[in-house]
Amino acid sequence: MSGRTAICPGSYDPVTNGHLDIIGRAARIFDRVIVGVVNQPLRKQATLFTAEERAGFIERATADMPNVEAQVFSTLLVDFARENDATTIVKGLRAISDFEYEFEMNQLNRKLAPEIESAFVMASAEYSFLSSTGVKELATFGGDVGDLVPAEVAVALRERIER
């Protein structure tokens, strides 16, 4: 897929090792991967980290992937993709519930931008249970999240929650 750009959108509040697995796998397929950090997610309440903090975590966690960058966006996903000349939206799927939601979003996106494809990457087995929400809940109750998120994120979570 020479010259192809993909968008990996999400709230990434916080980025998990499961997210990084999907991003890394997309980086092996596409020439350029833009991790689109949703500024204010509609499906979720207020985020724990600002969009800029979330993008920074991703930039540092993917520093060894030269074709990956993080950008904050506040527009329709398909508009963000067009602005970046992206041909594909890449989403990770963990379970049937993810599929149902992503199927609906895919149909809406195809209606708005039929020229932009969606590609779905199945979660690796070791990350199939992992979600940002679950990580935040574990951290809130003192659980060790060190093997679920980048080290920097684990420290930031502990500090943010202690406040």
LINFEN-V155991 format. One record per residue. RES is the residue in one letter. NEAR is the number of other ideal C-beta (glycine too) atoms within 10 Angstrom. Layout:
<<RES,NEAR> <RES,NEAR>>
This chain:
<<M,10> <S,5> <G,9> <R,15> <T,17> <A,27> <I,28> <C,28> <P,18> <G,20> <S,20> <Y,28> <D,23> <P,27> <V,29> <T,22> <N,18> <G,22> <H,26> <L,21> <D,17> <I,25> <I,25> <G,15> <R,17> <A,24> <A,21> <R,9> <I,14> <F,24> <D,12> <R,17> <V,28> <I,25> <V,30> <G,24> <V,30> <V,22> <N,16> <Q,10> <P,15> <L,6> <R,7> <K,12> <Q,6> <A,7> <T,20> <L,18> <F,21> <T,13> <A,21> <E,12> <E,18> <R,26> <A,22> <G,17> <F,24> <I,26> <E,15> <R,13> <A,25> <T,22> <A,9> <D,8> <M,16> <P,9> <N,15> <V,23> <E,15> <A,24> <Q,16> <V,15> <F,20> <S,10> <T,13> <L,13> <L,20> <V,20> <D,12> <F,20> <A,25> <R,15> <E,13> <N,16> <D,11> <A,25> <T,16> <T,19> <I,24> <V,24> <K,20> <G,23> <L,17> <R,17> <A,11> <I,8> <S,9> <D,16> <F,15> <E,10> <Y,13> <E,17> <F,12> <E,10> <M,15> <N,16> <Q,11> <L,12> <N,19> <R,14> <K,9> <L,13> <A,17> <P,9> <E,9> <I,17> <E,16> <S,16> <A,14> <F,15> <V,16> <M,13> <A,18> <S,15> <A,7> <E,11> <Y,18> <S,13> <F,12> <L,21> <S,16> <S,24> <T,11> <G,14> <V,24> <K,18> <E,12> <L,15> <A,23> <T,11> <F,8> <G,8> <G,12> <D,10> <V,20> <G,13> <D,9> <L,23> <V,26> <P,20> <A,10> <E,14> <V,27> <A,18> <V,12> <A,19> <L,22> <R,14> <E,9> <R,14> <I,13> <E,7> <R,4>>
